[in-house]
Amino acid sequence: MSNSSSITHFLLLPFTDTRELQLWHFWLFLGISLAALVGNGLIITSTVCIQHLHTPMYFFLLNLSLLDLGCISTTVPKSMVNSLWNTRAISYTGCVAQLFFFSFLFSAEYSLLTIMSYDRYVAICKPLHYGTLLGSRACVHVAAAAWGTGFLHALLHTANTFSLPLCGGNAVEQFFCEIPHILKLSCSHSYNREVGIIVFSAFLYFGCFVFIVVSYVQIFRAIFRAVLSIPSEQGRHKAFSMYFPHLPVLSLFVITGSFAYLKSSSISSPSLDLVLSVLYSVVPPAVNLLICSLRSQELKDAPDIFLPPGLSLCRNRRTSSSV
């Protein structure tokens, strides 16, 4: 039995104990990290530099990209280093920092996705009030509220989690430090306070989830009625796709994250926890650009603006096809 005052480091769960597979894991996560860096960096750069992307939807998408970059930078690099050097250790301070930043970015992203659903609802269902309800100042305020809410949520959970005495050793059954797996190490009689805070947070998350679902139900109803009057199949496809650039990311993020945190302990296993954690913490940041660019013509055209005319293959193809 140990307590938190005697713990100097934690042992993270490895993906594999085989050396060859550890190296494959390192290169896989390196590729995912580079994809996330390049993709989200392009979204951020395009949104800042291209004038016609200065709209609420792309402002929120910029914030989403910043959160995605922070989230993947919090968990993946340490896992890569551990696989490369065949170790499991993370310092006590490093674990506290990792748990805080992941909780902060995860909570802020969930809040931002809720705001983005409201943005799409107002744009489609109340277009005449869009400029009033989501002006530039309002967008800044609600985005700051999302970041601030995530910060306070993470500060509360981190301080409370690491104030508990730890009696279960220092082996964390996850590839990064996360609240449920740190709580498993705490003394059984001491974590009721943190469980109460988690239940309260779960009600808030559920409220956001209901708001998102209701918003998209209203959006689908409005668009379905509108597309019935569009004669061409291409026009109907465009009407649907232009309003949902982040919906697949939202679905993956919410479904896998909710299942990971709410699943019964009877079906919990280290392998299942690893798969789920990769799906909600690693995959969304890497595929954000791919999904958004496939559904947004503005982001498809963004690389052309930063390249000389002779190097812009997409622009050349469009020009040649129009001749």
SULRA-V70751 format. One record per residue. N is the residue number from 1. RES is the residue in one letter. SS is DSSP state (H for helix, E for strand, C for the rest). PSI is psi in radians with two decimals (none if undefined). OMEGA is omega in degrees with one decimal (NA if undefined). Layout:
BEGIN
n=[N,N]
res=[RES,RES]
ss=[SS,SS]
psi=[PSI,PSI]
omega=[OMEGA,OMEGA]
END
This chain:
BEGIN
n=[1,2,3,4,5,6,7,8,9,10,11,12,13,14,15,16,17,18,19,20,21,22,23,24,25,26,27,28,29,30,31,32,33,34,35,36,37,38,39,40,41,42,43,44,45,46,47,48,49,50,51,52,53,54,55,56,57,58,59,60,61,62,63,64,65,66,67,68,69,70,71,72,73,74,75,76,77,78,79,80,81,82,83,84,85,86,87,88,89,90,91,92,93,94,95,96,97,98,99,100,101,102,103,104,105,106,107,108,109,110,111,112,113,114,115,116,117,118,119,120,121,122,123,124,125,126,127,128,129,130,131,132,133,134,135,136,137,138,139,140,141,142,143,144,145,146,147,148,149,150,151,152,153,154,155,156,157,158,159,160,161,162,163,164,165,166,167,168,169,170,171,172,173,174,175,176,177,178,179,180,181,182,183,184,185,186,187,188,189,190,191,192,193,194,195,196,197,198,199,200,201,202,203,204,205,206,207,208,209,210,211,212,213,214,215,216,217,218,219,220,221,222,223,224,225,226,227,228,229,230,231,232,233,234,235,236,237,238,239,240,241,242,243,244,245,246,247,248,249,250,251,252,253,254,255,256,257,258,259,260,261,262,263,264,265,266,267,268,269,270,271,272,273,274,275,276,277,278,279,280,281,282,283,284,285,286,287,288,289,290,291,292,293,294,295,296,297,298,299,300,301,302,303,304,305,306,307,308,309,310,311,312,313,314,315,316,317,318,319,320,321,322,323]
res=[M,S,N,S,S,S,I,T,H,F,L,L,L,P,F,T,D,T,R,E,L,Q,L,W,H,F,W,L,F,L,G,I,S,L,A,A,L,V,G,N,G,L,I,I,T,S,T,V,C,I,Q,H,L,H,T,P,M,Y,F,F,L,L,N,L,S,L,L,D,L,G,C,I,S,T,T,V,P,K,S,M,V,N,S,L,W,N,T,R,A,I,S,Y,T,G,C,V,A,Q,L,F,F,F,S,F,L,F,S,A,E,Y,S,L,L,T,I,M,S,Y,D,R,Y,V,A,I,C,K,P,L,H,Y,G,T,L,L,G,S,R,A,C,V,H,V,A,A,A,A,W,G,T,G,F,L,H,A,L,L,H,T,A,N,T,F,S,L,P,L,C,G,G,N,A,V,E,Q,F,F,C,E,I,P,H,I,L,K,L,S,C,S,H,S,Y,N,R,E,V,G,I,I,V,F,S,A,F,L,Y,F,G,C,F,V,F,I,V,V,S,Y,V,Q,I,F,R,A,I,F,R,A,V,L,S,I,P,S,E,Q,G,R,H,K,A,F,S,M,Y,F,P,H,L,P,V,L,S,L,F,V,I,T,G,S,F,A,Y,L,K,S,S,S,I,S,S,P,S,L,D,L,V,L,S,V,L,Y,S,V,V,P,P,A,V,N,L,L,I,C,S,L,R,S,Q,E,L,K,D,A,P,D,I,F,L,P,P,G,L,S,L,C,R,N,R,R,T,S,S,S,V]
ss=[C,C,C,H,H,H,C,C,E,E,E,C,C,C,C,C,C,C,H,H,H,H,H,H,H,H,H,H,H,H,H,H,H,H,H,H,H,H,H,H,H,H,H,H,H,H,H,H,H,C,H,H,H,C,C,H,H,H,H,H,H,H,H,H,H,H,H,H,H,H,H,H,H,H,H,H,H,H,H,H,H,H,H,H,H,C,C,C,E,E,E,H,H,H,H,H,H,H,H,H,H,H,H,H,H,H,H,H,H,H,H,H,H,H,H,H,H,H,H,H,H,H,H,H,H,C,H,H,H,H,H,H,H,C,C,H,H,H,H,H,H,H,H,H,H,H,H,H,H,H,H,H,H,H,H,H,H,H,H,H,H,C,C,C,C,E,C,C,C,C,E,C,C,C,C,C,C,C,H,H,H,H,H,C,C,E,C,C,C,C,C,H,H,H,H,H,H,H,H,H,H,H,H,H,H,H,H,H,H,H,H,H,H,H,H,H,H,H,H,H,H,H,H,H,H,H,H,C,C,C,C,C,H,H,H,H,H,H,H,H,H,C,C,C,C,C,H,H,H,H,H,H,H,H,H,H,H,H,H,H,H,H,C,C,H,H,H,C,C,H,H,H,H,H,H,H,H,H,H,H,H,H,H,H,H,H,H,H,H,H,H,H,H,H,H,C,H,H,H,H,H,H,H,H,H,C,C,C,H,H,H,C,H,H,H,H,H,H,H,H,H,H,C]
psi=[2.44,2.90,2.97,-0.46,-0.40,-0.11,2.15,-0.31,2.87,2.78,2.03,2.74,2.14,2.69,-0.55,2.73,-0.09,2.26,-0.74,-0.72,-0.54,-0.71,-0.67,-0.70,-0.73,-0.85,-0.62,-0.83,-0.53,-0.77,-0.74,-0.72,-0.75,-0.69,-0.74,-0.71,-0.84,-0.80,-0.91,-0.55,-0.67,-0.71,-0.78,-0.84,-0.76,-0.76,-0.64,-0.70,-0.44,2.12,-0.75,-0.03,0.10,1.17,2.83,-0.75,-0.77,-0.45,-0.78,-0.60,-0.63,-0.81,-0.67,-0.70,-0.70,-0.75,-0.68,-0.78,-0.75,-0.70,-0.81,-0.49,-0.32,-0.62,-0.72,-0.79,-0.74,-0.68,-0.67,-0.78,-0.75,-0.69,-0.69,-0.71,0.14,0.92,2.91,-0.10,2.52,2.38,2.79,-0.79,-0.72,-0.64,-0.72,-0.80,-0.73,-0.76,-0.73,-0.89,-0.64,-0.76,-0.71,-0.90,-0.66,-0.82,-0.76,-0.66,-0.69,-0.72,-0.71,-0.68,-0.60,-0.77,-0.71,-0.60,-0.64,-0.69,-0.80,-0.61,-0.81,-0.72,-0.58,-0.75,-0.41,1.01,-0.53,-0.37,0.11,-0.82,-0.53,-0.79,-0.55,1.02,3.10,-0.73,-0.71,-0.69,-0.76,-0.73,-0.80,-0.59,-0.74,-0.62,-0.67,-0.80,-0.75,-0.70,-0.74,-0.70,-0.84,-0.69,-0.79,-0.71,-0.77,-0.85,-0.73,-0.83,-0.72,-0.69,-0.81,0.04,-0.17,2.49,2.40,2.07,-0.06,0.38,-2.77,0.28,1.96,2.21,0.94,2.73,0.00,2.91,2.12,2.60,-0.92,-0.61,-0.47,-0.66,-0.54,-0.39,-0.19,2.83,2.43,-0.44,-0.01,-0.11,0.19,-0.63,-0.78,-0.63,-0.68,-0.72,-0.68,-0.72,-0.74,-0.76,-0.65,-0.67,-0.70,-0.77,-0.69,-0.68,-0.74,-0.71,-0.76,-0.73,-0.75,-0.80,-0.82,-0.73,-0.80,-0.50,-0.78,-0.68,-0.83,-0.71,-0.79,-0.76,-0.68,-0.71,-0.64,-0.71,-0.33,-0.43,-0.03,2.10,-0.64,2.57,-0.66,-0.71,-0.69,-0.70,-0.74,-0.68,-0.66,-0.85,-0.52,-0.31,-0.06,0.89,-0.44,0.06,-0.73,-0.69,-0.75,-0.79,-0.83,-0.78,-0.86,-0.79,-0.88,-0.69,-0.76,-0.74,-0.69,-0.69,-0.43,-0.09,2.68,2.56,-0.35,-0.42,0.14,2.44,2.68,-0.68,-0.76,-0.72,-0.67,-0.82,-0.82,-0.72,-0.63,-0.68,-0.61,-0.21,-0.36,-0.79,-0.86,-0.78,-0.55,-0.54,0.05,-0.88,-0.76,-0.86,-0.78,-0.68,-0.57,-0.43,-0.02,2.00,-0.55,-0.71,-0.50,-0.64,-0.20,-0.76,-0.51,-0.56,-0.51,0.01,2.62,2.68,-0.65,-0.36,-0.06,1.67,-0.72,-0.73,-0.69,-0.68,-0.72,-0.65,-0.77,-0.59,-0.42,-0.23,none]
omega=[179.6,174.5,-172.1,-178.8,-178.9,-178.8,178.1,178.8,175.7,176.7,-178.8,-179.7,178.2,176.0,-179.5,175.8,179.6,-173.5,-179.7,179.3,175.5,178.2,175.3,177.1,178.3,-177.3,177.5,180.0,175.4,178.0,178.7,179.9,179.4,177.5,178.7,-179.4,-178.4,-176.7,-179.3,175.3,177.7,177.4,-179.3,-178.5,-179.3,-178.0,-179.2,-169.5,-175.6,-170.9,-174.5,173.3,178.0,179.3,180.0,-177.8,-178.9,172.6,177.7,176.9,174.9,178.1,177.5,179.1,176.8,178.7,177.8,178.7,178.8,-177.6,-178.1,177.8,-179.8,-171.5,-169.6,-176.3,179.8,177.1,177.5,179.7,179.5,178.1,-178.4,-176.5,175.9,178.5,179.8,-166.9,167.8,-176.6,178.8,179.1,178.4,179.0,177.9,-179.6,-179.0,179.2,-179.4,-175.1,178.3,178.3,179.0,-175.6,179.0,-179.6,179.7,179.6,178.3,176.6,-179.2,177.2,174.7,178.3,-180.0,176.4,176.7,177.4,179.6,178.6,-179.5,-178.1,-174.3,-174.0,179.3,-173.8,-179.1,-179.7,-173.7,-178.6,179.4,-176.7,-177.0,170.8,-176.2,-179.3,178.7,178.9,178.9,-177.9,-177.5,176.2,176.8,177.1,178.3,178.1,-179.2,177.9,177.6,-179.9,-179.0,178.1,-179.4,179.6,179.5,-177.1,-178.0,-180.0,-177.9,-177.9,-175.8,170.8,-179.8,174.0,-177.8,-178.1,-173.3,-179.5,-176.6,179.9,-179.1,-177.8,179.4,-177.6,170.3,-177.6,-176.8,-170.9,-176.7,-176.2,171.9,178.7,177.7,-179.9,-176.4,178.8,-171.2,-176.0,-168.1,-172.0,-179.6,-180.0,179.7,176.7,177.1,178.0,178.7,178.4,177.7,177.9,179.6,177.1,177.9,178.1,179.6,176.2,176.0,-179.4,177.7,178.8,179.1,-178.7,-179.6,-180.0,-177.0,173.3,177.5,179.5,-179.8,178.9,-178.8,-178.3,-179.0,177.5,-177.6,-174.8,177.8,179.9,178.9,-172.6,-172.8,177.6,178.1,178.6,178.4,177.9,179.4,-179.4,178.3,-170.2,-174.4,-177.1,-175.4,-177.9,-176.4,-175.1,176.8,177.1,178.7,-178.3,179.9,-177.4,-174.7,-174.7,-178.2,178.8,179.4,179.9,-179.3,-175.9,-174.0,-176.9,179.3,178.7,-179.4,179.3,-179.3,176.1,179.7,-178.8,178.9,178.8,178.0,-178.9,-178.9,-178.5,176.2,-177.0,-177.6,-178.2,-174.9,-174.2,-176.9,178.3,-176.8,-175.8,-176.7,-178.8,-177.3,-177.6,-177.2,-178.1,177.8,-175.5,-177.9,-179.9,179.8,179.2,173.9,-177.5,-173.6,179.7,-179.8,-175.9,-176.9,-179.7,172.9,-176.6,-177.6,-177.9,-175.8,-176.4,-179.3,180.0,180.0,-179.9,179.0,-179.7,-177.6,-179.2,-179.4,-178.8,NA]
END
